[in-house]
Amino acid sequence: MAVYAIGEIKNIIDKDKWLEYKSRVKQTIELYDGKVLFRGEHVENFAGDDKYAEVVALEFETLEKAKEWFHSKEYQDIISIRQMGAQVNLNLFQ
């Protein structure tokens, strides 16, 4: 059963670091049979008070593949870049 990782990008701290992370993360996802379903910038709130600068949705074939990706050396190597670039919530849904 497919699993979805949803990233809520709350605050972009350093645009250059954020762009560097975004340019490198897709290849780590693909190594674990994942794909980016969509990535977008916040435009407007219809309901609620939460505002995110950006949002991303990833799809993995299984929960195990999603966990393998997150804990992989390839992804762990770029987490520090992500942390310097933006505040991110990353959650899994099934």
PDB file of N, CA, C and O in Angstrom:
ATOM      1  N   MET A   1       0.838  -1.178   0.000  1.00  0.00           N
ATOM      2  CA  MET A   1       0.000   0.000   0.000  1.00  0.00           C
ATOM      3  C   MET A   1       0.883   1.241   0.000  1.00  0.00           C
ATOM      4  O   MET A   1       1.862   1.306   0.743  1.00  0.00           O
ATOM      5  N   ALA A   2       0.549   2.206  -0.813  1.00  0.00           N
ATOM      6  CA  ALA A   2       1.346   3.436  -0.934  1.00  0.00           C
ATOM      7  C   ALA A   2       1.335   4.231   0.370  1.00  0.00           C
ATOM      8  O   ALA A   2       0.369   4.209   1.133  1.00  0.00           O
ATOM      9  N   VAL A   3       2.436   4.926   0.594  1.00  0.00           N
ATOM     10  CA  VAL A   3       2.604   5.803   1.749  1.00  0.00           C
ATOM     11  C   VAL A   3       3.005   7.170   1.227  1.00  0.00           C
ATOM     12  O   VAL A   3       3.744   7.285   0.250  1.00  0.00           O
ATOM     13  N   TYR A   4       2.508   8.202   1.892  1.00  0.00           N
ATOM     14  CA  TYR A   4       2.758   9.572   1.448  1.00  0.00           C
ATOM     15  C   TYR A   4       3.479  10.351   2.533  1.00  0.00           C
ATOM     16  O   TYR A   4       3.061  10.353   3.691  1.00  0.00           O
ATOM     17  N   ALA A   5       4.554  11.004   2.158  1.00  0.00           N
ATOM     18  CA  ALA A   5       5.280  11.905   3.046  1.00  0.00           C
ATOM     19  C   ALA A   5       4.885  13.323   2.642  1.00  0.00           C
ATOM     20  O   ALA A   5       5.059  13.728   1.492  1.00  0.00           O
ATOM     21  N   ILE A   6       4.353  14.063   3.603  1.00  0.00           N
ATOM     22  CA  ILE A   6       3.930  15.436   3.352  1.00  0.00           C
ATOM     23  C   ILE A   6       4.869  16.365   4.110  1.00  0.00           C
ATOM     24  O   ILE A   6       5.005  16.279   5.330  1.00  0.00           O
ATOM     25  N   GLY A   7       5.508  17.249   3.363  1.00  0.00           N
ATOM     26  CA  GLY A   7       6.409  18.225   3.955  1.00  0.00           C
ATOM     27  C   GLY A   7       5.750  19.587   3.982  1.00  0.00           C
ATOM     28  O   GLY A   7       5.345  20.120   2.949  1.00  0.00           O
ATOM     29  N   GLU A   8       5.646  20.146   5.183  1.00  0.00           N
ATOM     30  CA  GLU A   8       5.113  21.505   5.366  1.00  0.00           C
ATOM     31  C   GLU A   8       6.304  22.410   5.644  1.00  0.00           C
ATOM     32  O   GLU A   8       6.932  22.305   6.697  1.00  0.00           O
ATOM     33  N   ILE A   9       6.610  23.277   4.731  1.00  0.00           N
ATOM     34  CA  ILE A   9       7.758  24.153   4.864  1.00  0.00           C
ATOM     35  C   ILE A   9       7.266  25.440   5.502  1.00  0.00           C
ATOM     36  O   ILE A   9       6.645  26.279   4.850  1.00  0.00           O
ATOM     37  N   LYS A  10       7.558  25.581   6.798  1.00  0.00           N
ATOM     38  CA  LYS A  10       6.979  26.661   7.581  1.00  0.00           C
ATOM     39  C   LYS A  10       7.670  28.001   7.350  1.00  0.00           C
ATOM     40  O   LYS A  10       7.014  29.038   7.263  1.00  0.00           O
ATOM     41  N   ASN A  11       8.960  27.973   7.254  1.00  0.00           N
ATOM     42  CA  ASN A  11       9.708  29.223   7.200  1.00  0.00           C
ATOM     43  C   ASN A  11      11.012  28.980   6.443  1.00  0.00           C
ATOM     44  O   ASN A  11      11.797  28.108   6.817  1.00  0.00           O
ATOM     45  N   ILE A  12      11.236  29.734   5.403  1.00  0.00           N
ATOM     46  CA  ILE A  12      12.501  29.625   4.670  1.00  0.00           C
ATOM     47  C   ILE A  12      13.490  30.581   5.324  1.00  0.00           C
ATOM     48  O   ILE A  12      13.294  31.796   5.341  1.00  0.00           O
ATOM     49  N   ILE A  13      14.553  30.000   5.857  1.00  0.00           N
ATOM     50  CA  ILE A  13      15.553  30.753   6.621  1.00  0.00           C
ATOM     51  C   ILE A  13      16.635  31.311   5.710  1.00  0.00           C
ATOM     52  O   ILE A  13      17.002  32.482   5.806  1.00  0.00           O
ATOM     53  N   ASP A  14      17.138  30.462   4.827  1.00  0.00           N
ATOM     54  CA  ASP A  14      18.218  30.822   3.914  1.00  0.00           C
ATOM     55  C   ASP A  14      17.838  30.284   2.531  1.00  0.00           C
ATOM     56  O   ASP A  14      17.891  29.079   2.286  1.00  0.00           O
ATOM     57  N   LYS A  15      17.461  31.183   1.646  1.00  0.00           N
ATOM     58  CA  LYS A  15      16.945  30.771   0.333  1.00  0.00           C
ATOM     59  C   LYS A  15      17.964  29.953  -0.470  1.00  0.00           C
ATOM     60  O   LYS A  15      17.590  28.985  -1.133  1.00  0.00           O
ATOM     61  N   ASP A  16      19.241  30.331  -0.418  1.00  0.00           N
ATOM     62  CA  ASP A  16      20.268  29.597  -1.164  1.00  0.00           C
ATOM     63  C   ASP A  16      20.404  28.162  -0.664  1.00  0.00           C
ATOM     64  O   ASP A  16      20.499  27.228  -1.461  1.00  0.00           O
ATOM     65  N   LYS A  17      20.411  27.988   0.668  1.00  0.00           N
ATOM     66  CA  LYS A  17      20.503  26.638   1.236  1.00  0.00           C
ATOM     67  C   LYS A  17      19.253  25.842   0.893  1.00  0.00           C
ATOM     68  O   LYS A  17      19.343  24.651   0.595  1.00  0.00           O
ATOM     69  N   TRP A  18      18.089  26.484   0.930  1.00  0.00           N
ATOM     70  CA  TRP A  18      16.842  25.799   0.602  1.00  0.00           C
ATOM     71  C   TRP A  18      16.842  25.338  -0.857  1.00  0.00           C
ATOM     72  O   TRP A  18      16.427  24.218  -1.157  1.00  0.00           O
ATOM     73  N   LEU A  19      17.298  26.183  -1.742  1.00  0.00           N
ATOM     74  CA  LEU A  19      17.371  25.804  -3.155  1.00  0.00           C
ATOM     75  C   LEU A  19      18.375  24.677  -3.376  1.00  0.00           C
ATOM     76  O   LEU A  19      18.146  23.797  -4.206  1.00  0.00           O
ATOM     77  N   GLU A  20      19.481  24.698  -2.644  1.00  0.00           N
ATOM     78  CA  GLU A  20      20.461  23.618  -2.743  1.00  0.00           C
ATOM     79  C   GLU A  20      19.835  22.295  -2.297  1.00  0.00           C
ATOM     80  O   GLU A  20      19.985  21.273  -2.967  1.00  0.00           O
ATOM     81  N   TYR A  21      19.143  22.322  -1.175  1.00  0.00           N
ATOM     82  CA  TYR A  21      18.469  21.109  -0.684  1.00  0.00           C
ATOM     83  C   TYR A  21      17.468  20.598  -1.714  1.00  0.00           C
ATOM     84  O   TYR A  21      17.458  19.410  -2.037  1.00  0.00           O
ATOM     85  N   LYS A  22      16.639  21.480  -2.224  1.00  0.00           N
ATOM     86  CA  LYS A  22      15.623  21.072  -3.204  1.00  0.00           C
ATOM     87  C   LYS A  22      16.257  20.479  -4.458  1.00  0.00           C
ATOM     88  O   LYS A  22      15.691  19.571  -5.067  1.00  0.00           O
ATOM     89  N   SER A  23      17.417  20.980  -4.843  1.00  0.00           N
ATOM     90  CA  SER A  23      18.075  20.463  -6.050  1.00  0.00           C
ATOM     91  C   SER A  23      18.672  19.077  -5.824  1.00  0.00           C
ATOM     92  O   SER A  23      18.939  18.355  -6.786  1.00  0.00           O
ATOM     93  N   ARG A  24      18.885  18.696  -4.559  1.00  0.00           N
ATOM     94  CA  ARG A  24      19.538  17.418  -4.258  1.00  0.00           C
ATOM     95  C   ARG A  24      18.586  16.342  -3.744  1.00  0.00           C
ATOM     96  O   ARG A  24      18.889  15.154  -3.855  1.00  0.00           O
ATOM     97  N   VAL A  25      17.446  16.733  -3.185  1.00  0.00           N
ATOM     98  CA  VAL A  25      16.594  15.757  -2.499  1.00  0.00           C
ATOM     99  C   VAL A  25      15.909  14.782  -3.446  1.00  0.00           C
ATOM    100  O   VAL A  25      15.744  13.614  -3.095  1.00  0.00           O
ATOM    101  N   LYS A  26      15.508  15.218  -4.626  1.00  0.00           N
ATOM    102  CA  LYS A  26      14.759  14.350  -5.535  1.00  0.00           C
ATOM    103  C   LYS A  26      15.533  13.074  -5.867  1.00  0.00           C
ATOM    104  O   LYS A  26      14.952  11.990  -5.895  1.00  0.00           O
ATOM    105  N   GLN A  27      16.825  13.193  -6.115  1.00  0.00           N
ATOM    106  CA  GLN A  27      17.608  12.008  -6.457  1.00  0.00           C
ATOM    107  C   GLN A  27      17.648  11.017  -5.299  1.00  0.00           C
ATOM    108  O   GLN A  27      17.717   9.811  -5.537  1.00  0.00           O
ATOM    109  N   THR A  28      17.605  11.495  -4.034  1.00  0.00           N
ATOM    110  CA  THR A  28      17.587  10.568  -2.899  1.00  0.00           C
ATOM    111  C   THR A  28      16.253   9.833  -2.836  1.00  0.00           C
ATOM    112  O   THR A  28      16.214   8.649  -2.501  1.00  0.00           O
ATOM    113  N   ILE A  29      15.178  10.513  -3.150  1.00  0.00           N
ATOM    114  CA  ILE A  29      13.834   9.924  -3.136  1.00  0.00           C
ATOM    115  C   ILE A  29      13.744   8.819  -4.189  1.00  0.00           C
ATOM    116  O   ILE A  29      13.237   7.732  -3.913  1.00  0.00           O
ATOM    117  N   GLU A  30      14.228   9.095  -5.368  1.00  0.00           N
ATOM    118  CA  GLU A  30      14.144   8.142  -6.483  1.00  0.00           C
ATOM    119  C   GLU A  30      14.938   6.870  -6.213  1.00  0.00           C
ATOM    120  O   GLU A  30      14.579   5.806  -6.717  1.00  0.00           O
ATOM    121  N   LEU A  31      16.012   6.959  -5.423  1.00  0.00           N
ATOM    122  CA  LEU A  31      16.797   5.770  -5.080  1.00  0.00           C
ATOM    123  C   LEU A  31      15.972   4.751  -4.295  1.00  0.00           C
ATOM    124  O   LEU A  31      16.313   3.569  -4.267  1.00  0.00           O
ATOM    125  N   TYR A  32      14.898   5.198  -3.663  1.00  0.00           N
ATOM    126  CA  TYR A  32      14.052   4.335  -2.839  1.00  0.00           C
ATOM    127  C   TYR A  32      12.656   4.190  -3.437  1.00  0.00           C
ATOM    128  O   TYR A  32      11.668   4.014  -2.724  1.00  0.00           O
ATOM    129  N   ASP A  33      12.602   4.267  -4.756  1.00  0.00           N
ATOM    130  CA  ASP A  33      11.363   4.074  -5.520  1.00  0.00           C
ATOM    131  C   ASP A  33      10.269   5.066  -5.144  1.00  0.00           C
ATOM    132  O   ASP A  33       9.080   4.773  -5.269  1.00  0.00           O
ATOM    133  N   GLY A  34      10.681   6.231  -4.688  1.00  0.00           N
ATOM    134  CA  GLY A  34       9.724   7.278  -4.356  1.00  0.00           C
ATOM    135  C   GLY A  34       9.615   8.278  -5.492  1.00  0.00           C
ATOM    136  O   GLY A  34      10.440   8.309  -6.405  1.00  0.00           O
ATOM    137  N   LYS A  35       8.573   9.095  -5.411  1.00  0.00           N
ATOM    138  CA  LYS A  35       8.424  10.159  -6.408  1.00  0.00           C
ATOM    139  C   LYS A  35       7.785  11.379  -5.772  1.00  0.00           C
ATOM    140  O   LYS A  35       7.041  11.277  -4.796  1.00  0.00           O
ATOM    141  N   VAL A  36       8.088  12.525  -6.340  1.00  0.00           N
ATOM    142  CA  VAL A  36       7.485  13.787  -5.915  1.00  0.00           C
ATOM    143  C   VAL A  36       6.157  13.901  -6.656  1.00  0.00           C
ATOM    144  O   VAL A  36       6.131  13.961  -7.885  1.00  0.00           O
ATOM    145  N   LEU A  37       5.050  13.931  -5.905  1.00  0.00           N
ATOM    146  CA  LEU A  37       3.731  14.084  -6.524  1.00  0.00           C
ATOM    147  C   LEU A  37       3.453  15.534  -6.872  1.00  0.00           C
ATOM    148  O   LEU A  37       2.974  15.848  -7.962  1.00  0.00           O
ATOM    149  N   PHE A  38       3.761  16.413  -5.928  1.00  0.00           N
ATOM    150  CA  PHE A  38       3.649  17.836  -6.219  1.00  0.00           C
ATOM    151  C   PHE A  38       4.461  18.631  -5.213  1.00  0.00           C
ATOM    152  O   PHE A  38       4.756  18.171  -4.110  1.00  0.00           O
ATOM    153  N   ARG A  39       4.809  19.828  -5.627  1.00  0.00           N
ATOM    154  CA  ARG A  39       5.524  20.792  -4.791  1.00  0.00           C
ATOM    155  C   ARG A  39       4.932  22.146  -5.146  1.00  0.00           C
ATOM    156  O   ARG A  39       4.812  22.488  -6.323  1.00  0.00           O
ATOM    157  N   GLY A  40       4.564  22.910  -4.137  1.00  0.00           N
ATOM    158  CA  GLY A  40       3.968  24.204  -4.444  1.00  0.00           C
ATOM    159  C   GLY A  40       4.218  25.243  -3.365  1.00  0.00           C
ATOM    160  O   GLY A  40       4.551  24.924  -2.223  1.00  0.00           O
ATOM    161  N   GLU A  41       4.047  26.497  -3.767  1.00  0.00           N
ATOM    162  CA  GLU A  41       4.186  27.630  -2.849  1.00  0.00           C
ATOM    163  C   GLU A  41       2.816  28.050  -2.352  1.00  0.00           C
ATOM    164  O   GLU A  41       1.821  27.947  -3.069  1.00  0.00           O
ATOM    165  N   HIS A  42       2.777  28.526  -1.112  1.00  0.00           N
ATOM    166  CA  HIS A  42       1.530  28.975  -0.500  1.00  0.00           C
ATOM    167  C   HIS A  42       0.971  30.173  -1.270  1.00  0.00           C
ATOM    168  O   HIS A  42       1.700  31.110  -1.595  1.00  0.00           O
ATOM    169  N   VAL A  43      -0.304  30.130  -1.552  1.00  0.00           N
ATOM    170  CA  VAL A  43      -0.964  31.215  -2.270  1.00  0.00           C
ATOM    171  C   VAL A  43      -1.987  31.901  -1.375  1.00  0.00           C
ATOM    172  O   VAL A  43      -2.015  33.128  -1.280  1.00  0.00           O
ATOM    173  N   GLU A  44      -2.826  31.105  -0.721  1.00  0.00           N
ATOM    174  CA  GLU A  44      -3.918  31.680   0.070  1.00  0.00           C
ATOM    175  C   GLU A  44      -4.481  30.612   1.000  1.00  0.00           C
ATOM    176  O   GLU A  44      -4.429  29.423   0.686  1.00  0.00           O
ATOM    177  N   ASN A  45      -5.022  31.036   2.150  1.00  0.00           N
ATOM    178  CA  ASN A  45      -5.721  30.124   3.058  1.00  0.00           C
ATOM    179  C   ASN A  45      -7.211  30.200   2.788  1.00  0.00           C
ATOM    180  O   ASN A  45      -7.780  31.291   2.754  1.00  0.00           O
ATOM    181  N   PHE A  46      -7.852  29.052   2.596  1.00  0.00           N
ATOM    182  CA  PHE A  46      -9.308  28.988   2.531  1.00  0.00           C
ATOM    183  C   PHE A  46      -9.880  28.794   3.928  1.00  0.00           C
ATOM    184  O   PHE A  46     -10.950  29.316   4.239  1.00  0.00           O
ATOM    185  N   ALA A  47      -9.178  28.049   4.765  1.00  0.00           N
ATOM    186  CA  ALA A  47      -9.654  27.769   6.122  1.00  0.00           C
ATOM    187  C   ALA A  47      -8.451  27.551   7.027  1.00  0.00           C
ATOM    188  O   ALA A  47      -7.416  27.054   6.580  1.00  0.00           O
ATOM    189  N   GLY A  48      -8.580  27.914   8.278  1.00  0.00           N
ATOM    190  CA  GLY A  48      -7.511  27.704   9.249  1.00  0.00           C
ATOM    191  C   GLY A  48      -6.489  28.822   9.252  1.00  0.00           C
ATOM    192  O   GLY A  48      -6.494  29.714   8.404  1.00  0.00           O
ATOM    193  N   ASP A  49      -5.605  28.737  10.247  1.00  0.00           N
ATOM    194  CA  ASP A  49      -4.609  29.791  10.444  1.00  0.00           C
ATOM    195  C   ASP A  49      -3.199  29.381  10.061  1.00  0.00           C
ATOM    196  O   ASP A  49      -2.312  30.231   9.975  1.00  0.00           O
ATOM    197  N   ASP A  50      -2.975  28.085   9.828  1.00  0.00           N
ATOM    198  CA  ASP A  50      -1.623  27.639   9.498  1.00  0.00           C
ATOM    199  C   ASP A  50      -1.229  28.141   8.119  1.00  0.00           C
ATOM    200  O   ASP A  50      -1.983  28.038   7.151  1.00  0.00           O
ATOM    201  N   LYS A  51      -0.028  28.685   8.063  1.00  0.00           N
ATOM    202  CA  LYS A  51       0.515  29.154   6.793  1.00  0.00           C
ATOM    203  C   LYS A  51       1.881  28.524   6.595  1.00  0.00           C
ATOM    204  O   LYS A  51       2.729  28.555   7.487  1.00  0.00           O
ATOM    205  N   TYR A  52       2.083  27.961   5.430  1.00  0.00           N
ATOM    206  CA  TYR A  52       3.359  27.365   5.084  1.00  0.00           C
ATOM    207  C   TYR A  52       3.866  28.054   3.832  1.00  0.00           C
ATOM    208  O   TYR A  52       3.100  28.370   2.921  1.00  0.00           O
ATOM    209  N   ALA A  53       5.175  28.280   3.802  1.00  0.00           N
ATOM    210  CA  ALA A  53       5.769  28.908   2.623  1.00  0.00           C
ATOM    211  C   ALA A  53       5.612  27.996   1.413  1.00  0.00           C
ATOM    212  O   ALA A  53       5.348  28.457   0.302  1.00  0.00           O
ATOM    213  N   GLU A  54       5.780  26.684   1.646  1.00  0.00           N
ATOM    214  CA  GLU A  54       5.688  25.697   0.578  1.00  0.00           C
ATOM    215  C   GLU A  54       5.145  24.399   1.161  1.00  0.00           C
ATOM    216  O   GLU A  54       5.098  24.218   2.377  1.00  0.00           O
ATOM    217  N   VAL A  55       4.744  23.521   0.290  1.00  0.00           N
ATOM    218  CA  VAL A  55       4.325  22.176   0.674  1.00  0.00           C
ATOM    219  C   VAL A  55       4.818  21.208  -0.403  1.00  0.00           C
ATOM    220  O   VAL A  55       4.932  21.564  -1.576  1.00  0.00           O
ATOM    221  N   VAL A  56       5.109  19.968   0.028  1.00  0.00           N
ATOM    222  CA  VAL A  56       5.548  18.939  -0.916  1.00  0.00           C
ATOM    223  C   VAL A  56       4.887  17.626  -0.528  1.00  0.00           C
ATOM    224  O   VAL A  56       4.712  17.339   0.656  1.00  0.00           O
ATOM    225  N   ALA A  57       4.521  16.833  -1.521  1.00  0.00           N
ATOM    226  CA  ALA A  57       3.964  15.507  -1.283  1.00  0.00           C
ATOM    227  C   ALA A  57       4.800  14.479  -2.029  1.00  0.00           C
ATOM    228  O   ALA A  57       5.028  14.596  -3.233  1.00  0.00           O
ATOM    229  N   LEU A  58       5.252  13.469  -1.291  1.00  0.00           N
ATOM    230  CA  LEU A  58       6.053  12.389  -1.852  1.00  0.00           C
ATOM    231  C   LEU A  58       5.267  11.095  -1.740  1.00  0.00           C
ATOM    232  O   LEU A  58       4.484  10.918  -0.808  1.00  0.00           O
ATOM    233  N   GLU A  59       5.473  10.200  -2.680  1.00  0.00           N
ATOM    234  CA  GLU A  59       4.824   8.892  -2.621  1.00  0.00           C
ATOM    235  C   GLU A  59       5.878   7.808  -2.644  1.00  0.00           C
ATOM    236  O   GLU A  59       6.807   7.846  -3.451  1.00  0.00           O
ATOM    237  N   PHE A  60       5.729   6.831  -1.745  1.00  0.00           N
ATOM    238  CA  PHE A  60       6.576   5.651  -1.699  1.00  0.00           C
ATOM    239  C   PHE A  60       5.687   4.427  -1.805  1.00  0.00           C
ATOM    240  O   PHE A  60       4.528   4.458  -1.391  1.00  0.00           O
ATOM    241  N   GLU A  61       6.226   3.347  -2.360  1.00  0.00           N
ATOM    242  CA  GLU A  61       5.450   2.127  -2.560  1.00  0.00           C
ATOM    243  C   GLU A  61       5.011   1.498  -1.247  1.00  0.00           C
ATOM    244  O   GLU A  61       3.921   0.933  -1.163  1.00  0.00           O
ATOM    245  N   THR A  62       5.858   1.591  -0.217  1.00  0.00           N
ATOM    246  CA  THR A  62       5.554   0.973   1.077  1.00  0.00           C
ATOM    247  C   THR A  62       6.093   1.844   2.207  1.00  0.00           C
ATOM    248  O   THR A  62       6.922   2.729   1.993  1.00  0.00           O
ATOM    249  N   LEU A  63       5.605   1.572   3.410  1.00  0.00           N
ATOM    250  CA  LEU A  63       6.109   2.249   4.592  1.00  0.00           C
ATOM    251  C   LEU A  63       7.593   1.955   4.774  1.00  0.00           C
ATOM    252  O   LEU A  63       8.362   2.835   5.162  1.00  0.00           O
ATOM    253  N   GLU A  64       7.988   0.731   4.498  1.00  0.00           N
ATOM    254  CA  GLU A  64       9.394   0.343   4.639  1.00  0.00           C
ATOM    255  C   GLU A  64      10.295   1.157   3.706  1.00  0.00           C
ATOM    256  O   GLU A  64      11.373   1.594   4.109  1.00  0.00           O
ATOM    257  N   LYS A  65       9.856   1.359   2.466  1.00  0.00           N
ATOM    258  CA  LYS A  65      10.652   2.153   1.514  1.00  0.00           C
ATOM    259  C   LYS A  65      10.775   3.604   1.996  1.00  0.00           C
ATOM    260  O   LYS A  65      11.845   4.202   1.882  1.00  0.00           O
ATOM    261  N   ALA A  66       9.704   4.163   2.525  1.00  0.00           N
ATOM    262  CA  ALA A  66       9.740   5.543   3.031  1.00  0.00           C
ATOM    263  C   ALA A  66      10.732   5.654   4.183  1.00  0.00           C
ATOM    264  O   ALA A  66      11.509   6.607   4.254  1.00  0.00           O
ATOM    265  N   LYS A  67      10.700   4.680   5.078  1.00  0.00           N
ATOM    266  CA  LYS A  67      11.628   4.694   6.216  1.00  0.00           C
ATOM    267  C   LYS A  67      13.066   4.480   5.747  1.00  0.00           C
ATOM    268  O   LYS A  67      13.985   5.128   6.247  1.00  0.00           O
ATOM    269  N   GLU A  68      13.262   3.577   4.791  1.00  0.00           N
ATOM    270  CA  GLU A  68      14.609   3.366   4.235  1.00  0.00           C
ATOM    271  C   GLU A  68      15.149   4.663   3.660  1.00  0.00           C
ATOM    272  O   GLU A  68      16.304   5.018   3.897  1.00  0.00           O
ATOM    273  N   TRP A  69      14.309   5.379   2.896  1.00  0.00           N
ATOM    274  CA  TRP A  69      14.732   6.661   2.323  1.00  0.00           C
ATOM    275  C   TRP A  69      15.117   7.644   3.420  1.00  0.00           C
ATOM    276  O   TRP A  69      16.204   8.220   3.381  1.00  0.00           O
ATOM    277  N   PHE A  70      14.230   7.842   4.405  1.00  0.00           N
ATOM    278  CA  PHE A  70      14.484   8.849   5.433  1.00  0.00           C
ATOM    279  C   PHE A  70      15.766   8.555   6.206  1.00  0.00           C
ATOM    280  O   PHE A  70      16.514   9.475   6.537  1.00  0.00           O
ATOM    281  N   HIS A  71      16.022   7.303   6.491  1.00  0.00           N
ATOM    282  CA  HIS A  71      17.197   6.926   7.287  1.00  0.00           C
ATOM    283  C   HIS A  71      18.435   6.638   6.443  1.00  0.00           C
ATOM    284  O   HIS A  71      19.493   6.315   6.983  1.00  0.00           O
ATOM    285  N   SER A  72      18.309   6.753   5.127  1.00  0.00           N
ATOM    286  CA  SER A  72      19.441   6.439   4.245  1.00  0.00           C
ATOM    287  C   SER A  72      20.589   7.434   4.399  1.00  0.00           C
ATOM    288  O   SER A  72      20.387   8.582   4.793  1.00  0.00           O
ATOM    289  N   LYS A  73      21.773   6.978   4.085  1.00  0.00           N
ATOM    290  CA  LYS A  73      22.949   7.857   4.103  1.00  0.00           C
ATOM    291  C   LYS A  73      22.748   9.010   3.129  1.00  0.00           C
ATOM    292  O   LYS A  73      23.104  10.149   3.431  1.00  0.00           O
ATOM    293  N   GLU A  74      22.179   8.721   1.966  1.00  0.00           N
ATOM    294  CA  GLU A  74      21.986   9.763   0.943  1.00  0.00           C
ATOM    295  C   GLU A  74      21.115  10.900   1.466  1.00  0.00           C
ATOM    296  O   GLU A  74      21.426  12.071   1.248  1.00  0.00           O
ATOM    297  N   TYR A  75      20.036  10.566   2.150  1.00  0.00           N
ATOM    298  CA  TYR A  75      19.161  11.623   2.672  1.00  0.00           C
ATOM    299  C   TYR A  75      19.760  12.262   3.928  1.00  0.00           C
ATOM    300  O   TYR A  75      19.726  13.482   4.084  1.00  0.00           O
ATOM    301  N   GLN A  76      20.300  11.444   4.809  1.00  0.00           N
ATOM    302  CA  GLN A  76      20.891  11.994   6.034  1.00  0.00           C
ATOM    303  C   GLN A  76      22.008  12.988   5.721  1.00  0.00           C
ATOM    304  O   GLN A  76      22.225  13.937   6.474  1.00  0.00           O
ATOM    305  N   ASP A  77      22.714  12.772   4.616  1.00  0.00           N
ATOM    306  CA  ASP A  77      23.802  13.674   4.226  1.00  0.00           C
ATOM    307  C   ASP A  77      23.316  15.078   3.863  1.00  0.00           C
ATOM    308  O   ASP A  77      24.106  16.022   3.894  1.00  0.00           O
ATOM    309  N   ILE A  78      22.042  15.235   3.522  1.00  0.00           N
ATOM    310  CA  ILE A  78      21.562  16.574   3.138  1.00  0.00           C
ATOM    311  C   ILE A  78      20.601  17.188   4.165  1.00  0.00           C
ATOM    312  O   ILE A  78      20.101  18.292   3.954  1.00  0.00           O
ATOM    313  N   ILE A  79      20.342  16.489   5.265  1.00  0.00           N
ATOM    314  CA  ILE A  79      19.440  17.047   6.285  1.00  0.00           C
ATOM    315  C   ILE A  79      19.984  18.351   6.860  1.00  0.00           C
ATOM    316  O   ILE A  79      19.213  19.277   7.109  1.00  0.00           O
ATOM    317  N   SER A  80      21.270  18.442   7.070  1.00  0.00           N
ATOM    318  CA  SER A  80      21.824  19.684   7.635  1.00  0.00           C
ATOM    319  C   SER A  80      21.594  20.868   6.688  1.00  0.00           C
ATOM    320  O   SER A  80      21.387  21.995   7.138  1.00  0.00           O
ATOM    321  N   ILE A  81      21.631  20.613   5.396  1.00  0.00           N
ATOM    322  CA  ILE A  81      21.352  21.677   4.421  1.00  0.00           C
ATOM    323  C   ILE A  81      19.890  22.100   4.546  1.00  0.00           C
ATOM    324  O   ILE A  81      19.576  23.290   4.536  1.00  0.00           O
ATOM    325  N   ARG A  82      18.989  21.100   4.667  1.00  0.00           N
ATOM    326  CA  ARG A  82      17.563  21.400   4.855  1.00  0.00           C
ATOM    327  C   ARG A  82      17.353  22.243   6.100  1.00  0.00           C
ATOM    328  O   ARG A  82      16.611  23.224   6.068  1.00  0.00           O
ATOM    329  N   GLN A  83      17.997  21.871   7.194  1.00  0.00           N
ATOM    330  CA  GLN A  83      17.819  22.577   8.455  1.00  0.00           C
ATOM    331  C   GLN A  83      18.349  24.008   8.399  1.00  0.00           C
ATOM    332  O   GLN A  83      17.799  24.900   9.045  1.00  0.00           O
ATOM    333  N   MET A  84      19.402  24.226   7.636  1.00  0.00           N
ATOM    334  CA  MET A  84      19.909  25.596   7.468  1.00  0.00           C
ATOM    335  C   MET A  84      19.009  26.405   6.547  1.00  0.00           C
ATOM    336  O   MET A  84      18.962  27.631   6.641  1.00  0.00           O
ATOM    337  N   GLY A  85      18.296  25.726   5.660  1.00  0.00           N
ATOM    338  CA  GLY A  85      17.478  26.404   4.665  1.00  0.00           C
ATOM    339  C   GLY A  85      16.068  26.729   5.093  1.00  0.00           C
ATOM    340  O   GLY A  85      15.522  27.765   4.713  1.00  0.00           O
ATOM    341  N   ALA A  86      15.456  25.826   5.904  1.00  0.00           N
ATOM    342  CA  ALA A  86      14.044  26.032   6.232  1.00  0.00           C
ATOM    343  C   ALA A  86      13.641  25.211   7.456  1.00  0.00           C
ATOM    344  O   ALA A  86      14.298  24.236   7.823  1.00  0.00           O
ATOM    345  N   GLN A  87      12.547  25.635   8.070  1.00  0.00           N
ATOM    346  CA  GLN A  87      11.895  24.855   9.126  1.00  0.00           C
ATOM    347  C   GLN A  87      10.852  23.978   8.439  1.00  0.00           C
ATOM    348  O   GLN A  87       9.975  24.480   7.734  1.00  0.00           O
ATOM    349  N   VAL A  88      10.951  22.674   8.647  1.00  0.00           N
ATOM    350  CA  VAL A  88      10.106  21.729   7.922  1.00  0.00           C
ATOM    351  C   VAL A  88       9.459  20.737   8.877  1.00  0.00           C
ATOM    352  O   VAL A  88      10.119  20.201   9.767  1.00  0.00           O
ATOM    353  N   ASN A  89       8.168  20.495   8.691  1.00  0.00           N
ATOM    354  CA  ASN A  89       7.481  19.358   9.297  1.00  0.00           C
ATOM    355  C   ASN A  89       7.383  18.304   8.204  1.00  0.00           C
ATOM    356  O   ASN A  89       7.011  18.614   7.073  1.00  0.00           O
ATOM    357  N   LEU A  90       7.715  17.059   8.536  1.00  0.00           N
ATOM    358  CA  LEU A  90       7.641  15.963   7.570  1.00  0.00           C
ATOM    359  C   LEU A  90       6.914  14.803   8.226  1.00  0.00           C
ATOM    360  O   LEU A  90       7.392  14.249   9.216  1.00  0.00           O
ATOM    361  N   ASN A  91       5.754  14.429   7.680  1.00  0.00           N
ATOM    362  CA  ASN A  91       4.910  13.389   8.263  1.00  0.00           C
ATOM    363  C   ASN A  91       4.535  12.353   7.219  1.00  0.00           C
ATOM    364  O   ASN A  91       4.467  12.648   6.025  1.00  0.00           O
ATOM    365  N   LEU A  92       4.288  11.119   7.693  1.00  0.00           N
ATOM    366  CA  LEU A  92       3.865  10.037   6.808  1.00  0.00           C
ATOM    367  C   LEU A  92       2.383   9.762   6.974  1.00  0.00           C
ATOM    368  O   LEU A  92       1.848   9.816   8.081  1.00  0.00           O
ATOM    369  N   PHE A  93       1.723   9.465   5.853  1.00  0.00           N
ATOM    370  CA  PHE A  93       0.296   9.153   5.833  1.00  0.00           C
ATOM    371  C   PHE A  93       0.076   7.912   4.976  1.00  0.00           C
ATOM    372  O   PHE A  93       0.787   7.659   4.004  1.00  0.00           O
ATOM    373  N   GLN A  94      -0.938   7.147   5.377  1.00  0.00           N
ATOM    374  CA  GLN A  94      -1.275   5.951   4.597  1.00  0.00           C
ATOM    375  C   GLN A  94      -2.753   5.940   4.305  1.00  0.00           C
ATOM    376  O   GLN A  94      -3.248   5.018   3.658  1.00  0.00           O
TER     377      GLN A  94
END
